[in-house]
Amino acid sequence: MMDKDTKEKMDFWLSQHPESTHPLDERRNFRFVLELYLNHDNAQFEDLYESFRHSHPTYDEQYSRELCEKWDVEISKLKRFAEYLLDEE
């Protein structure tokens, strides 16, 4: 089960404009990924999809799935990068 703080960061990021590349939206994503790392959490596709659909119920279901699949891969890479950087210290 995902830590409460991690879930809050995920929900906040996904409730805004997660598909945006605006610096504030990216910062919310990075905060979520860092929280995953700090709490030794993992985000599954289902977690992302459920949270995103809750915040954006009018989005097309297939498009929502495609976004969440893309984010699932990106988050995994960012988390591994955080592990690499922070575990090296």
Contacts in CASP RR format, 6 or more apart in sequence:
PFRMAT RR
TARGET T0000
AUTHOR 0000-0000-0000
METHOD contacts of the structure
MODEL  1
MMDKDTKEKMDFWLSQHPESTHPLDERRNFRFVLELYLNHDNAQFEDLYE
SFRHSHPTYDEQYSRELCEKWDVEISKLKRFAEYLLDEE
2 10 0 8 1.000
2 41 0 8 1.000
2 42 0 8 1.000
2 43 0 8 1.000
2 47 0 8 1.000
3 35 0 8 1.000
3 39 0 8 1.000
3 41 0 8 1.000
5 35 0 8 1.000
5 39 0 8 1.000
6 32 0 8 1.000
6 35 0 8 1.000
6 36 0 8 1.000
6 39 0 8 1.000
6 41 0 8 1.000
6 43 0 8 1.000
7 47 0 8 1.000
9 28 0 8 1.000
9 31 0 8 1.000
9 32 0 8 1.000
9 35 0 8 1.000
10 32 0 8 1.000
10 35 0 8 1.000
10 43 0 8 1.000
10 47 0 8 1.000
10 48 0 8 1.000
10 51 0 8 1.000
11 51 0 8 1.000
11 54 0 8 1.000
11 55 0 8 1.000
12 28 0 8 1.000
12 32 0 8 1.000
13 25 0 8 1.000
13 28 0 8 1.000
13 29 0 8 1.000
13 31 0 8 1.000
13 32 0 8 1.000
14 48 0 8 1.000
14 51 0 8 1.000
14 52 0 8 1.000
14 55 0 8 1.000
14 56 0 8 1.000
15 51 0 8 1.000
15 55 0 8 1.000
16 25 0 8 1.000
16 28 0 8 1.000
17 25 0 8 1.000
18 25 0 8 1.000
18 28 0 8 1.000
18 29 0 8 1.000
18 52 0 8 1.000
18 67 0 8 1.000
18 71 0 8 1.000
19 67 0 8 1.000
20 26 0 8 1.000
29 75 0 8 1.000
29 78 0 8 1.000
30 78 0 8 1.000
32 43 0 8 1.000
32 75 0 8 1.000
33 75 0 8 1.000
33 78 0 8 1.000
33 79 0 8 1.000
33 82 0 8 1.000
34 82 0 8 1.000
35 41 0 8 1.000
36 42 0 8 1.000
36 43 0 8 1.000
36 75 0 8 1.000
36 79 0 8 1.000
36 82 0 8 1.000
37 79 0 8 1.000
37 82 0 8 1.000
37 83 0 8 1.000
37 86 0 8 1.000
43 72 0 8 1.000
43 75 0 8 1.000
44 72 0 8 1.000
45 68 0 8 1.000
45 69 0 8 1.000
45 72 0 8 1.000
48 68 0 8 1.000
48 71 0 8 1.000
48 72 0 8 1.000
48 75 0 8 1.000
49 64 0 8 1.000
49 65 0 8 1.000
49 68 0 8 1.000
52 59 0 8 1.000
52 64 0 8 1.000
52 67 0 8 1.000
52 68 0 8 1.000
53 59 0 8 1.000
53 61 0 8 1.000
53 64 0 8 1.000
56 64 0 8 1.000
END
